[in-house]
């Protein structure tokens, strides 16, 4: 169940440069919580999955609107993945009919590469996004200045 990812951060990056173009989405969801006075948490897996997909959709829509971007602008997307099918369902939810086949194929292939290590290691909680990024960098053909989205 738990793990960590270590990364070196520098003013002069050699592998990855982070842009200042993040968006946030928050919403109260009681999918996993421990009420006061209760010894054990309450868990609603279906609600958790639906909340995850909704938060990705809302984040993507706001990002695309705010920064005038489309999926065609990205080489790949990396996800926080408690389990790999959750991220795939979120990605599939925005690969709608108005997205061209080349973009769908590229993002799906990138997703598979980005979750390679996650499928092997399993859920490492917060570190799963960065394990996904490491997996993408090590198992997928990327070029200089390719844009990768992180969710």
C-alpha positions as a LaTeX table, in Angstrom:
\begin{tabular}{lrrr}
\hline
Residue & $x$ (\AA) & $y$ (\AA) & $z$ (\AA) \\
\hline
Unk1 & 0.00 & 0.00 & 0.00 \\
Unk2 & 2.46 & 2.83 & 0.53 \\
Unk3 & 5.53 & 4.14 & $-1.24$ \\
Unk4 & 7.44 & 7.25 & $-2.17$ \\
Unk5 & 9.12 & 8.87 & $-5.14$ \\
Unk6 & 12.19 & 11.10 & $-4.83$ \\
Unk7 & 12.94 & 13.81 & $-7.39$ \\
Unk8 & 15.69 & 16.43 & $-7.62$ \\
Unk9 & 14.43 & 19.95 & $-8.30$ \\
Unk10 & 16.73 & 22.51 & $-9.90$ \\
Unk11 & 16.65 & 25.99 & $-11.43$ \\
Unk12 & 18.25 & 24.51 & $-14.55$ \\
Unk13 & 16.26 & 21.35 & $-15.30$ \\
Unk14 & 17.66 & 18.73 & $-17.67$ \\
Unk15 & 14.65 & 16.44 & $-17.86$ \\
Unk16 & 11.46 & 18.33 & $-17.09$ \\
Unk17 & 10.40 & 21.95 & $-16.79$ \\
Unk18 & 7.18 & 22.75 & $-14.94$ \\
Unk19 & 4.93 & 25.47 & $-16.34$ \\
Unk20 & 3.00 & 27.87 & $-14.15$ \\
Unk21 & $-0.37$ & 26.93 & $-15.60$ \\
Unk22 & $-2.09$ & 24.79 & $-12.99$ \\
Unk23 & $-5.79$ & 24.79 & $-12.17$ \\
Unk24 & $-7.55$ & 23.42 & $-9.12$ \\
Unk25 & $-10.92$ & 21.84 & $-8.51$ \\
Unk26 & $-12.32$ & 21.06 & $-5.09$ \\
Unk27 & $-15.55$ & 19.52 & $-3.93$ \\
Unk28 & $-16.73$ & 17.94 & $-0.68$ \\
Unk29 & $-17.17$ & 14.23 & $-1.31$ \\
Unk30 & $-17.80$ & 11.72 & 1.46 \\
Unk31 & $-16.31$ & 8.76 & $-0.38$ \\
Unk32 & $-13.67$ & 7.93 & 2.23 \\
Unk33 & $-13.91$ & 9.48 & 5.66 \\
Unk34 & $-14.02$ & 8.66 & 9.34 \\
Unk35 & $-16.84$ & 10.35 & 11.24 \\
Unk36 & $-16.02$ & 11.71 & 14.69 \\
Unk37 & $-16.38$ & 9.02 & 17.33 \\
Unk38 & $-16.17$ & 6.17 & 14.81 \\
Unk39 & $-13.23$ & 3.75 & 15.00 \\
Unk40 & $-13.26$ & 2.92 & 11.28 \\
Unk41 & $-13.65$ & 4.98 & 8.10 \\
Unk42 & $-16.63$ & 4.76 & 5.78 \\
Unk43 & $-15.78$ & 3.93 & 2.19 \\
Unk44 & $-17.85$ & 4.28 & $-0.98$ \\
Unk45 & $-15.72$ & 3.02 & $-3.86$ \\
Unk46 & $-18.22$ & 3.80 & $-6.62$ \\
Unk47 & $-18.64$ & 7.37 & $-5.37$ \\
Unk48 & $-14.86$ & 7.73 & $-5.15$ \\
Unk49 & $-14.40$ & 6.62 & $-8.77$ \\
Unk50 & $-17.15$ & 8.96 & $-9.98$ \\
Unk51 & $-15.71$ & 11.90 & $-8.00$ \\
Unk52 & $-12.27$ & 11.25 & $-9.47$ \\
Unk53 & $-13.58$ & 11.23 & $-13.03$ \\
Unk54 & $-15.68$ & 14.35 & $-12.41$ \\
Unk55 & $-12.73$ & 16.21 & $-10.88$ \\
Unk56 & $-10.59$ & 15.32 & $-13.90$ \\
Unk57 & $-13.29$ & 16.47 & $-16.33$ \\
Unk58 & $-13.81$ & 19.74 & $-14.44$ \\
Unk59 & $-10.06$ & 20.36 & $-14.14$ \\
Unk60 & $-9.49$ & 19.64 & $-17.83$ \\
Unk61 & $-12.37$ & 21.86 & $-18.96$ \\
Unk62 & $-11.15$ & 24.77 & $-16.82$ \\
Unk63 & $-7.55$ & 24.30 & $-17.95$ \\
Unk64 & $-8.54$ & 24.16 & $-21.63$ \\
Unk65 & $-10.72$ & 27.27 & $-21.24$ \\
Unk66 & $-8.27$ & 29.31 & $-19.18$ \\
Unk67 & $-5.18$ & 28.54 & $-21.27$ \\
Unk68 & $-6.86$ & 28.03 & $-24.66$ \\
Unk69 & $-5.51$ & 24.48 & $-25.01$ \\
Unk70 & $-6.80$ & 21.27 & $-26.53$ \\
Unk71 & $-5.82$ & 17.64 & $-26.12$ \\
Unk72 & $-3.88$ & 17.95 & $-29.39$ \\
Unk73 & $-1.40$ & 20.21 & $-27.50$ \\
Unk74 & $-0.27$ & 17.32 & $-25.28$ \\
Unk75 & 2.09 & 14.45 & $-26.01$ \\
Unk76 & 0.79 & 12.55 & $-23.01$ \\
Unk77 & $-1.11$ & 12.86 & $-19.73$ \\
Unk78 & $-0.02$ & 11.39 & $-16.39$ \\
Unk79 & $-2.51$ & 10.63 & $-13.64$ \\
Unk80 & $-2.65$ & 10.03 & $-9.93$ \\
Unk81 & $-3.73$ & 6.40 & $-10.16$ \\
Unk82 & $-4.94$ & 4.59 & $-7.05$ \\
Unk83 & $-5.56$ & 1.82 & $-9.56$ \\
Unk84 & $-4.75$ & 2.11 & $-13.25$ \\
Unk85 & $-8.26$ & 1.58 & $-14.60$ \\
Unk86 & $-9.42$ & 4.68 & $-12.70$ \\
Unk87 & $-7.12$ & 6.95 & $-14.69$ \\
Unk88 & $-8.03$ & 5.18 & $-17.93$ \\
Unk89 & $-11.73$ & 5.77 & $-17.28$ \\
Unk90 & $-11.03$ & 9.46 & $-16.64$ \\
Unk91 & $-8.98$ & 9.76 & $-19.84$ \\
Unk92 & $-11.61$ & 7.93 & $-21.88$ \\
Unk93 & $-14.27$ & 10.31 & $-20.55$ \\
Unk94 & $-12.68$ & 13.25 & $-22.40$ \\
Unk95 & $-11.67$ & 11.36 & $-25.56$ \\
Unk96 & $-15.00$ & 12.22 & $-27.14$ \\
Unk97 & $-16.08$ & 12.15 & $-30.78$ \\
Unk98 & $-14.70$ & 15.64 & $-31.40$ \\
Unk99 & $-11.13$ & 14.46 & $-30.62$ \\
Unk100 & $-9.23$ & 13.28 & $-33.71$ \\
Unk101 & $-8.06$ & 9.67 & $-33.92$ \\
Unk102 & $-4.36$ & 10.59 & $-33.93$ \\
Unk103 & $-4.73$ & 12.43 & $-30.62$ \\
Unk104 & $-6.78$ & 9.59 & $-29.11$ \\
Unk105 & $-4.16$ & 7.03 & $-30.16$ \\
Unk106 & $-1.24$ & 9.16 & $-28.91$ \\
Unk107 & $-2.83$ & 9.84 & $-25.51$ \\
Unk108 & $-3.94$ & 6.23 & $-25.04$ \\
Unk109 & $-0.47$ & 4.95 & $-25.93$ \\
Unk110 & 1.07 & 7.50 & $-23.57$ \\
Unk111 & $-1.33$ & 6.44 & $-20.81$ \\
Unk112 & $-0.29$ & 2.82 & $-21.22$ \\
Unk113 & 3.39 & 3.79 & $-20.98$ \\
Unk114 & 2.75 & 6.11 & $-18.03$ \\
Unk115 & 1.02 & 3.39 & $-16.02$ \\
Unk116 & 3.45 & 0.58 & $-16.78$ \\
Unk117 & 5.23 & 0.85 & $-13.40$ \\
Unk118 & 1.97 & 1.55 & $-11.56$ \\
Unk119 & 0.55 & $-1.75$ & $-12.81$ \\
Unk120 & 3.64 & $-3.52$ & $-11.50$ \\
Unk121 & 4.03 & $-1.67$ & $-8.16$ \\
Unk122 & 0.39 & $-0.96$ & $-7.26$ \\
Unk123 & $-1.00$ & 2.01 & $-5.37$ \\
Unk124 & 1.58 & 4.18 & $-3.61$ \\
Unk125 & $-0.95$ & 6.92 & $-2.82$ \\
Unk126 & 0.29 & 10.47 & $-3.57$ \\
Unk127 & 3.45 & 9.13 & $-5.17$ \\
Unk128 & 1.43 & 7.38 & $-7.88$ \\
Unk129 & 1.37 & 10.52 & $-10.09$ \\
Unk130 & 5.15 & 10.77 & $-9.99$ \\
Unk131 & 5.63 & 7.04 & $-10.51$ \\
Unk132 & 3.44 & 7.50 & $-13.58$ \\
Unk133 & 5.67 & 10.35 & $-14.77$ \\
Unk134 & 8.82 & 8.26 & $-14.25$ \\
Unk135 & 7.21 & 5.38 & $-16.11$ \\
Unk136 & 6.32 & 7.65 & $-19.02$ \\
Unk137 & 9.81 & 9.15 & $-19.20$ \\
Unk138 & 11.49 & 5.74 & $-19.14$ \\
Unk139 & 9.15 & 3.69 & $-21.36$ \\
Unk140 & 7.79 & 6.11 & $-23.98$ \\
Unk141 & 9.32 & 7.95 & $-26.91$ \\
Unk142 & 9.24 & 11.65 & $-26.10$ \\
Unk143 & 10.98 & 14.53 & $-27.81$ \\
Unk144 & 12.42 & 17.76 & $-26.45$ \\
Unk145 & 9.67 & 20.30 & $-25.66$ \\
Unk146 & 6.88 & 17.71 & $-25.65$ \\
Unk147 & 4.09 & 18.79 & $-23.31$ \\
Unk148 & 2.94 & 16.38 & $-20.62$ \\
Unk149 & $-0.14$ & 17.04 & $-18.49$ \\
Unk150 & $-0.17$ & 16.02 & $-14.82$ \\
Unk151 & $-3.41$ & 15.26 & $-12.97$ \\
\hline
\end{tabular}
